[in-house]
Amino acid sequence: LETIAEHPLVGNVRSLGFIAGVELVADKATRASFAPERKVGAMVERRTRAHGLIVRNLGDVIAICPPFVATEEDVDFLVSRLGRALDDVKAELRAG
């Protein structure tokens, strides 16, 4: 998930073992939050599902809990699809 941490919408990635949380922010430099009514976490969750990945949004934190039997390829898939979803949401937010 280190590559995800560099995404403009990501303020922080934290993990313990296979469980991770990806914090979404409106401004990476200041780590300012999105207004709750924008529901950016829900936007990301919907886009991940469109890309074949199921995650859980907790407000503007994306929870990732892959099974312990996940392979390296599974993790690569997860990171790739989450990255695509973040890019989609970034474009959607820019479009207004």
C-alpha positions as CSV (number, residue, x, y, z in Angstrom):
1,L,0.0,0.0,0.0
2,E,3.0,2.3,0.0
3,T,2.1,3.3,-3.6
4,I,-1.4,4.2,-2.5
5,A,0.0,6.5,0.2
6,E,1.4,8.7,-2.6
7,H,-2.0,9.3,-4.1
8,P,-3.3,12.9,-3.9
9,L,-6.5,11.9,-2.1
10,V,-4.7,9.8,0.6
11,G,-3.6,11.5,3.8
12,N,-2.5,8.4,5.7
13,V,-2.2,4.6,5.3
14,R,-2.0,2.6,8.5
15,S,-1.9,-1.1,8.9
16,L,-1.5,-3.9,11.4
17,G,-0.8,-7.2,9.8
18,F,-3.2,-7.7,6.9
19,I,-5.7,-5.1,8.1
20,A,-5.3,-1.6,6.7
21,G,-7.0,1.8,6.7
22,V,-6.6,4.4,4.0
23,E,-7.5,7.9,5.1
24,L,-9.0,10.1,2.4
25,V,-8.2,13.9,2.5
26,A,-9.2,16.9,0.6
27,D,-5.8,18.5,0.8
28,K,-2.7,16.2,1.1
29,A,-0.4,19.0,2.4
30,T,-2.6,20.1,5.3
31,R,-4.5,16.7,5.6
32,A,-7.7,18.7,5.7
33,S,-10.8,16.5,5.7
34,F,-13.6,16.4,3.1
35,A,-16.9,17.9,4.1
36,P,-18.9,14.9,5.5
37,E,-21.8,15.6,3.1
38,R,-19.5,14.9,0.1
39,K,-19.3,11.2,1.2
40,V,-16.0,10.7,-0.6
41,G,-15.4,7.4,1.2
42,A,-18.7,6.1,-0.2
43,M,-17.7,7.3,-3.7
44,V,-14.4,5.3,-3.4
45,E,-16.2,2.3,-2.2
46,R,-18.6,2.3,-5.1
47,R,-15.8,2.7,-7.6
48,T,-13.8,-0.1,-6.1
49,R,-16.8,-2.4,-6.5
50,A,-17.0,-1.3,-10.2
51,H,-13.4,-2.5,-10.5
52,G,-14.1,-5.8,-8.8
53,L,-12.9,-5.1,-5.3
54,I,-14.9,-5.0,-2.1
55,V,-13.7,-2.6,0.7
56,R,-15.5,-1.0,3.5
57,N,-15.8,2.7,4.0
58,L,-15.8,4.2,7.5
59,G,-16.6,7.8,6.7
60,D,-13.5,8.9,4.8
61,V,-11.4,5.9,5.8
62,I,-11.3,2.9,3.5
63,A,-10.9,-0.3,5.5
64,I,-9.1,-3.2,3.7
65,C,-9.2,-6.7,5.2
66,P,-8.0,-9.3,2.8
67,P,-8.1,-13.0,3.8
68,F,-5.0,-14.4,5.4
69,V,-4.6,-16.8,2.5
70,A,-4.3,-13.9,0.0
71,T,-1.4,-14.3,-2.4
72,E,1.0,-11.6,-3.6
73,E,-1.0,-11.5,-6.8
74,D,-4.2,-10.9,-4.8
75,V,-2.5,-8.0,-3.0
76,D,-1.3,-6.6,-6.3
77,F,-4.9,-6.8,-7.6
78,L,-6.2,-5.0,-4.5
79,V,-3.7,-2.2,-4.8
80,S,-4.2,-1.8,-8.5
81,R,-8.0,-1.7,-8.2
82,L,-8.0,0.7,-5.3
83,G,-5.6,3.0,-7.2
84,R,-8.0,3.0,-10.1
85,A,-10.9,3.8,-7.9
86,L,-9.0,6.7,-6.3
87,D,-8.1,8.0,-9.7
88,D,-11.8,7.8,-10.8
89,V,-12.9,9.7,-7.7
90,K,-10.2,12.3,-8.1
91,A,-11.5,13.0,-11.7
92,E,-15.1,13.0,-10.5
93,L,-14.3,15.6,-7.8
94,R,-12.4,17.8,-10.2
95,A,-15.4,17.7,-12.7
96,G,-17.6,19.0,-9.9
